[in-house]
Amino acid sequence: MNKIQENKNHSDKTSKKKFKLKEKILISLLIPLFIYFPWIYIIKKKKNNKNKFFFFLSNQTELSYCKNFGLMIYDYNNKSQFINLGDYIQSLAALQFLPKNCSPYLISREKLRYYNGPIVNLFMNGWYNISHGNKIISNHIKPIYLSIHIYNIDDLDTQAIGNFKKYEPIGCRDLSTLNLLRNKGIDSYFSSCLTLTLDIDYGINDYERTNEIIFVDYSFGMDPKIDKSILSLKEYNFNNITFLTHGLRSNISQIERFKLAKNYLDKYARAKLVITTRLHVAFPCLALKTPVILIKYKFFDENRFSGLFDFLNTIGNNKNSEFEINVKLDKKNKVINPDKYLKYAYQFKKYLRKLKIYKS
């Protein structure tokens, strides 16, 4: 028995030595990892944020720039009970090109004519219903027409046309607006949408992405054909979906609207897939490299999207009422975005860098 016990003790000592050896090897391997990975994270984070102050060369430049800039807010003529959060996403796209410590003057899209504050530059991007309050621009505003869609182009009178001609060329978000402005003798060009630059402030690293699938202003049951097309994407689990809407009650303050818009952009940036009927969900997702499908549902405004469909994956009826599925997939049958938008995002950034206002 003693011999057996002695052998057992010897075996235990040998095992302990082997365990300690393995432990030392494991620790020696882990120490470099603990040192290495935090630096990788910092480097990636810096890389991700490298464009944050891309447009400003000095504190003096930033300071003078802050003093002469405005940012668009939206009053909807104080009649609507709902707001469109996409408008505030448009303003956040413009806000990226201001220094981060800047407090721009807030100017209502519906009251551009009546602004009487300090003289400011103002990016004009988004949807416009030409009305009494914004048919002409206050002399205190220097508009920079980057990317606009005009809802009621036929209501432009001589005064409004003269206002556009004063600030031409006009950047048009869609071909419909482009053609209509040109028909009025206004020098215009197709620019697409400024939200294609949202990666500057809201882009993330790939490892921060989640498995969340988000539907925005669409849900199963609204159209059987569309539902079937979505469910044919077998690589996705549609049993757990987050549903969001851009149509919110108008009793939310302007600051809260911006906060919600930022929160939504953060969700879109991290999502695995987004399915939406909204232009200002789809285009931000392109910028954020989030796979997205635009649903062309009933009463879809073809004019507002003219020239933009090639940028996106789409499901729904075309202008001839023919049902189409135009969704790009990779080898693993995962949705991937077309890359046509990259050219226009680059052009926006390049153009904005060259504007003289940045050198003041």
N, C-alpha and C positions, 0 to 999 in steps of 0.2 A: 504493500500500500504506500509506503514511504517513497518507493521508486516511482510509482505512478504519480504521487503528489508532487514529487520533485520535477518530473517531466512536464506536469501540468503548469507548475510555476514557471519553468523555463519557457514553455510555450506562451504563457501570458506575458512574460517580459519581452519576448520576441515580438509578439503582436503589438504591445504598447510602443516598442521602438519603431515598428513599421508604421503605426498610426501617427506617431510624432513626426516621422519622416514625411508622410503624406501631408500632414497638417502644415509642416514647414514649406513644402512645395506649393501647396494651395495658397498659403499666405503670400509667398514670394510672387505668385502669379497675380493675386488680387491687388497687391499694393500698386503696381503700375497702372492697373485698370482704374483704381480710385483716383490716381493722379491724372490719367489720360482723359477719361470721359468728361469730367467737369470742364476741361479746357476745350474739348470738342464741342460741348454744349455752348460755351461762351463764344467760340469762333462761329458756330452756326448762327447763334443769336445775333452776333455782330453782322454776319453776312446777310441775315434776313432784314436787319435794320439799316443796311448800308445806304439806302436812299432817303432816310428820314429827313436829312437836311441837305438833300441833293441840290436844291435850288438856291441856296444861300451861302455866300462866301465869307461873311463876317458878321459880327454882332451889330455893327453900325448899319449894314445893309438890312438886316432883319428889323432893326428898330425903326428905320425910316419907312420900310415897306409896310409895317403894321399900321402906321399912321394914315395910310392912303388906300385902304382896302375895305370892301364891304362883302357881306355874305347873304345869300338869298334865304328868306324865310317865306312862309306860305299862309295866307289868311283865308283863301278860298271865298273871298267876297263876303265873309261872315254869314253865309247862308247855309252852307253844307253842314250836316250833322257828322260827317265823316271826313277824315283826312287820308291822303295816300302817303304812306311811309316812304315810298319810292322817291318822292320829291326831296325828302330829307337825306336820303342816300345820295341823291344828285349833289346836294350842298356839301355833304361830307367828302365827296370826290373833289370838289373845288377847294375845300378847306385844307386838303393835303398839301397844297401849293403855298400855304402860308406858314410862317414860323410857328413852332408849337407853343410859344409863350404869347401869341398874338390874340387880341380880342377885337375882331372885326366889327364894323357897324352892321347891324342886322337890318336888312331892307326887304320890305314885302314885295313879292313878285306882282301882286295885284295893285300896288300903289307906287310904281316906279316914277310916275309922273309927279308925285307930290313930295318926293324926298327932298329935304331942305337942309340936310346936315353938311358936314365937311365934304369937300370934293373927294370922291373915292373911285378907284377902279372896281369893276364888278364883272365877274365871270357870268356870262349868259349861257346857261346850259339847262336843257330840260324842256318841259311842255308849256306852251303859251296859248292862252285864249285871248287874242287881241281885243282889249276892251278899253273903256274910257280911261281907266287908271294906268294902263301900261301901253297905250297906243303910241305914245311918244315917251321919251326918256328925259328926266330932270337934267338940267344943265350941271347939276352937282354930281352926276354920275358919268363916268367914262366906261361905257359898256364894251366888253370884249366878247364878241359873239363866237363862241367856240363850238356849240353843239345844240341847236334848237330844233324843236318840232312845233310848228304852228298849226293849231287845231282848226282855226277859221280863217284861212288865208283869203277867202273871198271878201272878208270884211275890211281888208286893208284899203284905206282911202289914200288920197294924195299925200296927206300929212304923215301917215304912218310909213308909206313908201319912202318919203323923203327922209324920215328918221333912219330907216335901214340904210339908205344910200350914203348917209353921212358917215356910217361906221363900217361900210363894206371893206373887204369881202366878209360875207356871213357864213359861218360854219353851220352846216345842216346835219341833223342827226339821221335823217332818212331821205331817200330819193324823192319822195312825194313833196316834201318841203323844198328841196333843192329845185325841182322843176317848176314849182309854182312861183318861187321867188325870182327865178330866172325869167319866167314869163312876164313878171312885173318890171323887168329891166334892172334887177338888183344883182350885183356881182356876188356869186355864192359858190360854195364848194361842199362836197360830201366829206364829213369828218367822222361819222359814227358817234359813239357815246363816250363822254368823259369818264363814266363809271368803269371803263376798261382799264383805268389806271389805279384802281383801288388797292392793288397789291402794294403800293408804296407804304401805306399805313396799316393795312389789314392783312397782308400776306403772312402765312405761317410756314413752318417747316413741315415736311411730310409726316414726320413721326408724331406730330401733334394732332393729326387727323383721327377722328373717331369712326365708329360704325353706324352713326346716326343717319337715317334717311328722313329727309324733310320734304313735305308737300306744302306748297304755298299757294293758297287760293285755288286749290283743286283737291278733290277727294274722290275715292271710289264711289261709284253709284251715279256720278254726274253724266257719264257717257260710256255705254257698254263697249264700243269699239276701242276707245282710248284705254279703258280699264284692261281689256284683253291684251292690248299691245304692251302695256306696262308690265303686266304679269308674265308676259313671255320672256322677260329678262330674268331667266332662271338663276342667275348668279347672285340675286339679291333676295333678302328676306323682307317681305312686305307685311309681316305680321306685327311689326313694331315700328310705327311711323310717328314722327312729330308733325303736327299740323299747325301752320302759322297763317296769318293773314296780314296784308298790308293796308287793309281798310280798317282804320281805328277811329274811335269816337273823337270828335273835335274838341272835347272839353279838356284835353291833355295840354299842358303848357308847352311853349316852344322848346324849352330846355329838355323837358321830358321826352318830346318827340325825337330830339337829337340823340338822347341817351338810348331810347328804344332802337333807333336806326343803327347805332353802334353795336348794340347787343345782338341784333339780327345779323349784322355783317360778321360778327364773331362766330355765330352759329353756322352761317353759310361757309365760312372759311374752313371749319373743322368737319363738315359733313362728308359722309361717304358718297351720297347722291342727293341731288335736289331736283324736284319735279314741280313746275310752276306754270302759271298762266301770265306771270308778270315779267315785263321787260327788265325792270330794275331789281329783279332777283336773278334773272338769267345772265345779264351782262356782268354784274358784280361777280357771279360765280365763275365766269370765264377768267376774269382778272385774278381771282383767288385760286384758280386751277382746281376748282371743285367740279366734278362731272355733273352736268345739268341737262335737263330736257325741257324745252318750252312746249307747253300744251296749247294748241290752237283750238280753243273751245268756242262755243256759240257766241255770236256777235263780235268775233275777233276783228279788230281794226287793221286791215291789211295795209292801209296807207301809212299808219304809224310805224309799221315794221318794214316798209319797203326798202330793199337794199340790205336788210339786216339778217334775213333768214339764213344766208350762207355762213353766218358766224356761228350758228347754233344747231344743236340736235333738236328736231321737231317731230311732234306727232299731232295729226289732225287734218282738217280739210284745207286744201289750197284754195286759191281765188276762184277756181272753176268748180268748187264744191266736191272735189275728188279727195278721198281719204288717202293720206300718205304717211309713211313711217320713214323718217330720215334720221336715223340714229347711228352714230359711228361707234363701233365696238373694237376692242383689242383682241388679241389671240385667246385671251381667257374669257371672252364674252363680257367684259366689263365696259361700261360706257366711258368713252373718252371724248373730249371736246375738240372740235375743229380748231385749227390754229390761225385762221384768217385774221382774227382780232389783233394778233401780235403786232402786225404792221401799223395799225391805227393807234394802238396804245403807245407805241414807240414814237409815232409822229406827234401825238399830243405832248409827250414829255420833252421831245426835242424842241418843239415850237415854244413851249412855255419857258424853257430855259433862255431862249433868245429874245423874249419880250423885253423891251427897254425898261419897263416898270421894275424889273428885277435889279437893275443897275442904279436905281435912284438912291 
